[in-house]
Amino acid sequence: MILATTENIQGKRIVKHIGVVKGNTIRARHLGRDLLAVLRALIGGEISEYTKAIAEAREQAIDRMVESAAEQGANAIVCLRFSTSYMMQGAAEILVFGTAVVAEEEK
């Protein structure tokens, strides 16, 4: 599956627009990560526990979107975007969306 943030894919021609596809996940903070994050916040620097958690959530949302697109016959997703919103204190939604398409090699 080709993923692109652009409207077009270099070297490919979009022959069919399938429609909007999305994937999401909602993640809550973890007490163990919170304790380490508090310690890191006192010292300063990147809070790698949260960086890893958000990266994993992003990947899960992408996987769900790709699965949805493949089920509909797409081989690419263009105009890919991410959105994050807080659902409640300590929980956030990661949403990824784009346009599922069928793309072929340019002749």
N, C-alpha and C positions, 0 to 999 in steps of 0.2 A: 504494500500500500504506500503510495506516494503522499506525503504530507507537505503542504506549502502554505505559507502565510500570504502569498501573492495570489492574484486572480488567475494567473497563467503559470504553466510549468514549461520551463525552457526545453525545447526539443520535442514537446508534446502538443497535440491538438485536442482540445476538449470536444468530444463528439456527442456527449449526452450529459445533461444536468439532471441529477436524481433529486436533489433537494437538501435541506438542512439536516445535519446529523449532529448529535451531541453525546457527551459522556460526562458523568459527574460522580463525585464522591463527597461525603461529609465526614470529616475527621474531628475527633475530640482530642483535647490535650491529654497527655499521659502524666500521671503524678511523678513517676520516676524521671521523665524528661524535664518536668517543671523544676524539680529540685536541682538538677544539673544546670538548667538554664538560669536559675537564680544565682547560683555560684558563679557562672560565667558572666552574668550581668555585673556582678560586683567587681570582677577582674577586668572586664572589657573584652571586646573582640566578638567574633562570629559565634552564634549559638548553633553549633553544628547539629545538635539533636533536632532542632526545629527545621533546619535546612534540609536534613535527610527526610524528615516526616513530610514536608511539603513536596519534595521531589518525588517521593513514593506516591503521594496522593495524585500529583500531576500525571504520572505514568499510568496509574489505574484509570483515571478519567480518559486519557488518550486511548488506552486499550479498549474501553467500553465504546468509545466513539468509533474506532476502527472496526470493531466487531459489528456495530450497527450498519456502517457503510458497506461492509463486505456482504452482509445479509441481503442488502438491497442491490447488489451487483456492481458496486463502485470499485474502481481500482486506484482512486486518488481522492484526496480531500483538499480543496483550495480555500483560501480566505480563512485560514485557521486562526482562532482567537481563544484567549483564556480569560476567565473572570473568576474572581474570588469574592465571596461575601461571608459575613459572619451570621450564623444562624441563631446563636445564643452565646452567652459568655463561655468561652472555652471550646467552641465548636465552629468550624468554618467549612464552607462548601467550595470545592474547586470544580469549575465548569469549563469544559472545552467544547467549542462548536465550530462548524465550518460547512462548506457546501460539498456534498458527495457528487463526484463526477466519474464519467468513463473517459479516459484519455488514451490516445493512440500516438504512435511515433509519427512525427511530421514526415511527409514525403518529399 
